[in-house]
C-alpha cells in the first residue's frame, strides 16, 4: 500500500485515510513488568507478533496508545518510556512489524488530563497525525479502559486475556464485549469482520 506523507514539525503526517489498530502496550504487546523503565526488560507477549503481522499485512496502521503514570508518579522519566518503546520497536522489527507511532499519557491518575485512557486524548493526538477510518478501526488492550476507549472514540474495543486481561474477562462478558486469548486471536477476529 502506498502512503502519502507531509512534514508536521518533527513528525511525518499521513494524508491518506486508513483503517487503524490502536494498541495498548503493557500486557498486550509487551509483558507487563509493572512500571517498566529498563529497556533490557522488554519482552514481547506470546501471540503479539503473529497478530501484528496479520493486521499490518492486511493494511492496518498500528498505533500504540498507553498510560504511563509512572512518569507522573516520579518512578521513571519520559526518556525511560521512549527507550522502552524503542526496544519494543527493535524486537518487533525483527518480525517485520512497524509501529506507526507510540503515544503515551505521562500523567498520574489524579492529574485530570484528557489523555489518560479511557479518555480520548491519545486518539485525538493520533488523528492529528493520521487520518483514521473510524468505522474500520479498533482499540485492543488488556484492561477495561482500553475497551472503553474504543467506545468513547466511536470504534470497537476488544479485550485480550494476556497481561491483566483475565481479571476483566467477567466484566467483558457482563457488558457484552468481545475478548480473545491474545492479540493473534483478536487479529483473526478483526480480519473475519472485513
C-alpha positions as CSV (number, residue, x, y, z in Angstrom):
1,X,0.0,0.0,0.0
2,X,1.3,3.4,-1.0
3,X,1.3,6.0,1.8
4,X,1.4,9.8,1.3
5,X,3.3,11.9,3.9
6,X,3.8,15.6,4.7
7,X,6.2,17.0,7.3
8,X,4.5,18.1,10.5
9,X,7.0,19.6,12.9
10,X,9.5,16.8,13.6
11,X,7.0,14.1,12.5
12,X,5.7,12.9,9.2
13,X,1.9,13.2,8.8
14,X,0.0,10.8,6.7
15,X,-2.5,12.3,4.3
16,X,-4.3,9.0,3.5
17,X,-7.3,7.8,5.5
18,X,-6.6,4.3,6.7
19,X,-8.1,1.7,9.0
20,X,-6.1,1.7,12.2
21,X,-5.5,-0.5,15.2
22,X,-4.9,1.4,18.5
23,X,-3.0,-0.9,20.8
24,X,-2.2,-0.9,24.5
25,X,1.5,-1.6,25.2
26,X,2.0,-3.3,28.6
27,X,0.2,-6.6,28.8
28,X,-0.9,-6.5,25.2
29,X,2.3,-6.2,23.1
30,X,4.9,-6.5,25.7
31,X,4.9,-8.3,29.0
32,X,3.7,-6.1,31.8
33,X,6.6,-5.6,34.2
34,X,4.7,-3.1,36.5
35,X,6.2,0.4,36.0
36,X,8.7,-0.8,33.4
37,X,11.7,1.6,33.0
38,X,14.6,-0.7,31.9
39,X,14.6,-1.4,28.1
40,X,16.6,-4.6,28.8
41,X,13.5,-6.0,30.5
42,X,11.2,-5.5,27.4
43,X,9.8,-8.9,26.3
44,X,7.1,-9.5,23.7
45,X,3.8,-11.2,24.8
46,X,3.2,-14.6,23.2
47,X,0.9,-14.2,20.2
48,X,1.5,-10.5,19.8
49,X,3.9,-10.7,16.9
50,X,1.6,-13.0,14.9
51,X,-1.3,-10.8,15.5
52,X,0.5,-7.6,14.5
53,X,1.9,-9.3,11.3
54,X,-1.6,-10.3,10.3
55,X,-3.0,-6.9,10.9
56,X,-0.2,-5.0,9.2
57,X,-0.2,-7.3,6.2
58,X,-3.9,-6.7,5.8
59,X,-3.4,-2.9,5.5
60,X,-4.0,-1.7,9.1
61,X,-1.9,1.1,10.5
62,X,-0.6,0.2,14.0
63,X,-0.5,2.9,16.7
64,X,0.3,2.3,20.4
65,X,-1.7,4.3,23.0
66,X,-0.6,3.6,26.5
67,X,-1.0,5.1,30.0
68,X,2.5,5.5,31.6
69,X,1.5,7.0,35.0
70,X,5.0,6.1,36.4
71,X,6.2,9.3,34.8
72,X,3.7,11.4,36.8
73,X,4.3,9.4,39.9
74,X,8.1,10.1,39.6
75,X,9.0,6.4,39.2
76,X,10.8,7.0,35.8
77,X,11.2,9.6,33.1
78,X,9.7,10.2,29.7
79,X,13.1,9.2,28.3
80,X,12.8,5.8,30.0
81,X,9.4,5.3,28.4
82,X,10.9,6.3,25.0
83,X,13.8,3.9,25.5
84,X,11.4,1.0,26.3
85,X,9.3,1.9,23.2
86,X,12.4,1.9,21.1
87,X,13.4,-1.5,22.4
88,X,9.9,-2.9,21.7
89,X,10.2,-1.4,18.2
90,X,13.5,-3.2,17.7
91,X,12.1,-6.5,18.7
92,X,9.0,-6.1,16.5
93,X,11.1,-5.1,13.5
94,X,12.9,-8.5,13.6
95,X,9.5,-9.9,12.6
96,X,8.9,-7.1,10.0
97,X,6.4,-5.2,12.2
98,X,6.3,-1.4,12.0
99,X,4.5,0.6,14.7
100,X,3.4,3.9,13.0
101,X,3.5,5.8,16.3
102,X,3.9,5.4,20.1
103,X,1.7,7.8,22.0
104,X,1.5,7.8,25.8
105,X,-0.1,9.6,28.7
106,X,2.6,10.5,31.3
107,X,0.1,11.8,33.9
108,X,-0.7,10.3,37.3
109,X,-4.4,9.4,37.7
110,X,-5.3,12.5,39.8
111,X,-3.9,15.0,37.3
112,X,-7.3,15.2,35.4
113,X,-5.7,15.1,31.9
114,X,-7.6,14.2,28.7
115,X,-5.1,11.7,27.5
116,X,-5.4,9.1,30.3
117,X,-7.4,6.1,28.9
118,X,-10.3,5.7,28.7
119,X,-10.5,9.4,27.8
120,X,-9.8,10.0,24.1
121,X,-6.8,12.4,24.2
122,X,-4.3,9.9,22.8
123,X,-6.6,9.0,19.9
124,X,-7.3,12.7,19.3
125,X,-3.5,13.2,19.1
126,X,-3.2,10.3,16.6
127,X,-6.0,11.8,14.5
128,X,-3.9,15.0,14.1
129,X,-1.1,12.9,12.6
130,X,-3.1,10.1,10.8
131,X,-6.5,10.4,9.1
132,X,-8.4,7.4,10.7
133,X,-11.2,5.4,9.1
134,X,-13.1,5.1,12.3
135,X,-15.7,2.6,11.1
136,X,-12.9,0.1,10.2
137,X,-10.7,0.8,13.2
138,X,-10.3,-0.9,16.6
139,X,-8.8,-0.4,20.1
140,X,-7.2,-3.5,21.6
141,X,-5.9,-3.9,25.2
142,X,-5.8,-6.0,28.3
143,X,-8.0,-3.6,30.5
144,X,-11.5,-2.2,30.7
145,X,-10.0,1.2,30.0
146,X,-8.9,0.0,26.5
147,X,-12.3,-1.4,25.6
148,X,-14.0,1.8,26.9
149,X,-11.6,4.0,24.9
150,X,-12.8,2.2,21.8
151,X,-16.4,3.2,22.8
152,X,-15.5,6.8,23.6
153,X,-13.7,7.1,20.3
154,X,-16.6,5.6,18.3
155,X,-14.6,2.5,17.4
156,X,-14.8,-1.1,18.6
157,X,-12.9,-2.1,21.7
158,X,-11.5,-5.6,22.1
159,X,-10.1,-7.2,25.3
160,X,-7.2,-9.6,25.2
161,X,-6.7,-12.0,28.1
162,X,-2.9,-11.5,28.3
163,X,-1.5,-9.2,30.9
164,X,-4.3,-8.1,33.2
165,X,-7.0,-9.3,30.8
166,X,-8.2,-12.3,32.7
167,X,-9.2,-10.1,35.6
168,X,-11.5,-8.2,33.2
169,X,-13.0,-11.2,31.4
170,X,-16.1,-11.4,33.6
171,X,-16.6,-7.6,33.1
172,X,-16.4,-8.1,29.4
173,X,-18.9,-11.0,29.5
174,X,-21.3,-9.0,31.7
175,X,-21.1,-6.0,29.3
176,X,-21.2,-7.8,26.0
177,X,-17.6,-7.0,25.0
178,X,-15.6,-9.4,22.9
179,X,-12.4,-10.9,24.3
180,X,-9.7,-13.1,23.0
181,X,-6.8,-15.2,24.4
182,X,-4.2,-12.9,22.8
183,X,-3.5,-10.4,20.1
184,X,-3.3,-13.2,17.5
185,X,-6.9,-14.2,18.3
186,X,-8.1,-10.6,18.2
187,X,-6.4,-10.0,14.8
188,X,-8.1,-13.1,13.3
189,X,-11.5,-11.8,14.5
190,X,-10.8,-8.4,13.0
191,X,-9.9,-9.9,9.7
192,X,-13.1,-12.0,9.8
193,X,-15.1,-8.8,10.0
194,X,-13.8,-7.4,6.7
